[in-house]
């Protein structure tokens, strides 16, 4: 008799765990969809991408912190390098 009760409890726990897993997936999908709508929606046309590109390049060079170079922005490291060597930056 105890074995049957344990089996019923185990089945109920499995079913409850499965429902929690499904709910978690649904919530995750909703969050991802919201993020996609926020990120992608403004860039539906080429001119929107062209306007956003310089902003991204500025962030990439001046505000992004890189762990491999000491958590400083690349532009700051480059400026300190040229200042320490006394050289002028060369054009690419």
Residue pairs with C-beta under 8 A, 6 or more apart in sequence:
42 48
42 52
43 49
43 52
60 74
61 73
61 74
61 75
62 73
62 75
62 76
63 73
64 73
64 74
65 71
65 72
65 73
66 72
66 73
66 74
69 77
70 77
78 89
82 88
82 89
